[in-house]
Amino acid sequence: MDVPTPSEAQYNYNYDVVTNVQNMVIVIGLGVLWLKSKRAWRVVYANLFGGAAMYMLSSLVINVAISMHKYSTGGPYDLPLISSFLWFGLAGVVAYLNRAELDSFPRQWLGQRRKATGKHVVRQACYGCGYIVARIRDFHAALRARCSGSA
C-alpha cells in the first residue's frame, strides 16, 4: 500500500500557511491585549504587538523568498527579522523599567479576576503555539535535509 507523500513545494506551502496563521493569531491576541490594557501594560503590549507584527511580516517575506529560491541566510531579508527580535528585547526593557507600576495591584481590581484569567489564557495559548511551531520547524528542517539528500 503506497501512501502518497506531498512534494517539497506542497509541504513548504502548507508549512507557510500554518506558520502565517499562527503569527496572525499572536498578533491579533497582542493587539487585543494592547487595546484593552491601561497605563504601563499598554506600553508593554504595544511593543510586543509591534515586534510580533514585524516578525509576522518579515517571516512571510522570507518564506516567499525561500519558495522563489531567492533567500540566503545573512542576506537583506534577515534585517527585518533581526529588528523584530530587537523590538521584543525593547519590550522587555520597557517592562523592566516600569516594573513597579506593572507589579502594583490596586484593591479595586480584586473583583476583576476573570479579566486577569483571560489574559493568562491568551498568554499560555501564545506560548503553546510557539512550542508547536518550534516542533514543526524542527520537522521541516529534518524533512528538507532528507529531501536534499544531506541526511
N, C-alpha and C positions, 0 to 999 in steps of 0.2 A: 504494500500500500504506500504509494508515493504521496507525501504531504507537500503541497506546493509551498515554496518559500518565496517571499517577496524579493524583488530586485533591490539593489542598493538604492536606486533612485526612489522607489516606493517607500522603503524604510526611512530614508532621510526626510522625505516629505511628511510622513506620519509623525516622525520624531519632532520635526519643526512645528507641526500643528499642536502636539501635546505640550511642548515647551512654551510656545507662544500663549496658549490658553492659560497655562499655569502662571506665566508672568502677568497676564492681564488680570487674573483673579487677585494676585498680590497687589498690583497697582490699584485696582478698584477698592480692595479692602483697606489699603493705607489711605486712599483718598477719602473714604467714608470716615475713618478714624480722624483724619486731619480736619474734616469739616465739622465733625461732632465734638471735637475736643476744645478745650479752652486754655488760655494762657500758655504756660511753658510747654505743656504737652502738645499744643497746636504747632509750635515751632519745631519740636522734635518730629512729629508725624509729617509735617510739611517737608522736612529734609529727607526723611525716609521715603516719602512719596516721590520726591524729585529724583533721588538715587535709583529707586525701583523703575521709574518711568524711563530714565536714561538707560538703565540696564536692559529693559524690555526692547527699546528701540535699537540699541546697539547690537543686542543678540539677534534680533530679526535681520538687521543688515548683514551681520556676519554669516548667518545661516543662508541667506540668499547668495552671498558671495561664495560660500562653500559649494552650494548647488551649481553655481556657474563656473566652478573651478578657477576662481579669481582670488581666493583667500590664501594668504600665507601668514603664519604666525609671526608676530612682531611688526606687521605692516600697519598702514594708517587706519585700517579697520579696527585695530585694537585700542586706539586712543580714546574713543568714547566709552569703551568698556572699562578701561582703567579709570577714566574720570568718574564713572558711576561708583566704582569701589571707593574712590577718594570721597565722594559725596556721602556714602554710607559712613565712612570714618568721621566726616564732619558732623553727621547726625549724632554720633557717639560723643564727640567733643561738646556739642551743644547740650546734650543730655547731662554730661558731667558738670558743665558749668552751671546748669540750672537744677542740680540735684536736690538742693534744699527745697525748692518750690515743687519739684516732682514728687518728693517723698512726703510732703505735707498732706494731711488727710483731714480736712475740716469736718466738724461734727455734723453739719447739715448733709454730708454725703453718706452718712451711715445708713440711711434708708434707701440708697441707690445701689444696692449690691448687685441687682440684675444687670445694670449697665456695666459695672466692673467685670462681672462674669462674662458678659457678651464680648468685651474687649479681649478677655483672656482666651475665649474660644477662638476668636479670629486669629490671635497670635499663634495659638497652638496649631491651627489649621495651616497657617503660613509656614511654620516650622515643618509640619508633616509634608506639605507639598515640596518644600526644599529637599527633604530627605528622599522622597520618591524620585524627584528629578535627578538627584545625585546618583541614585542607583540606576536610573535609565541611562544617564550619561556614561557610567561605567560599562553598562551593557553595550551601548552604542560604540564606545571606543574599542571594546573587545571584538565586536562584530566587524567594524571597519578594518581592524588589524587582520582578522581572519579572512575577510573578503580580498584584502590586498595581498594575502599570502605571506605576511610577515610574522604570523603566529607560529 
